[in-house]
Structure formats: structure tokens, C-alpha cells
Amino acid sequence: GKATITIGISDQISKIKNLHAGEIVKDLAKEINGGGGGQAFFATAGGSNVKGIDKVLERATSFIK
């Protein structure tokens, strides 16, 4: 009954694309009524709104492009 998000980014991609997994996961966790954080290359979040996972996946693609 709980949702979990895990993000992993290679060090090289994190630096080249100026991406921070901890910041991304914190932002996406809002969709699952949760919170989280982590390092530039790895982060996790958890929340209570399992139905928000679809929105998380939809929004996550914007960081990949």
C-alpha cells in the first residue's frame, strides 16, 4: 500500500547534464504524498499515494530528455 521511487544516475551523466538525483526524487515524491532525498547519483523516496506513480513516471521522462 505504499509507493517507492528510486533514481540512479551515473556520475558522468549527473555532471554533464547537471542532474541531481536527490533533487529530482524530492520533486517527484510530491506526486506520491511523500518525501525523500539522496546524493547526486542515487536517491530514494517513499509515500502513501500509490496512484501517483503514473504521474511520477510521466514527469520522470521530462528529466531524461
C-alpha positions in Angstrom: 0.0 0.0 0.0 3.0 2.4 -0.3 4.9 3.8 -3.2 8.7 3.9 -3.6 10.8 5.8 -6.1 14.5 5.1 -6.7 16.7 7.1 -9.0 20.2 6.2 -10.1 22.3 8.4 -12.4 25.8 7.8 -13.4 28.4 10.3 -12.0 29.3 11.3 -15.5 25.8 11.9 -16.7 25.0 13.7 -13.5 27.8 16.2 -14.1 27.3 16.6 -17.9 23.6 17.1 -17.7 23.7 18.9 -14.3 21.2 16.4 -12.8 20.9 15.7 -9.1 19.0 12.5 -8.2 18.2 13.8 -4.7 16.6 17.0 -6.0 14.7 15.1 -8.7 13.3 12.4 -6.3 12.3 15.1 -3.8 10.3 16.8 -6.5 8.7 13.6 -7.8 7.8 12.4 -4.3 5.2 15.1 -4.1 3.1 13.1 -6.5 3.0 10.1 -4.1 2.4 12.3 -1.0 5.9 11.6 0.3 9.4 12.8 0.6 12.9 11.6 0.0 16.3 12.7 -1.0 19.8 11.5 -1.6 23.0 12.1 -3.4 23.7 13.5 -6.9 23.9 10.0 -8.3 21.4 8.0 -6.1 18.2 8.8 -4.2 15.0 7.2 -2.9 11.6 8.4 -1.8 8.5 6.8 -0.3 4.9 7.9 0.0 1.4 6.8 0.7 -0.3 7.6 -2.7 0.3 4.6 -4.9 -2.0 6.1 -7.5 0.6 8.9 -8.0 3.1 6.5 -9.6 1.7 7.0 -13.1 2.2 10.8 -12.7 5.7 10.2 -11.4 6.6 8.1 -14.4 5.1 10.7 -16.8 7.0 13.5 -15.1 10.3 11.5 -14.9 10.6 11.3 -18.6 11.0 15.1 -18.8 14.3 14.8 -16.8 15.6 12.2 -19.3 15.0 14.2 -22.4 
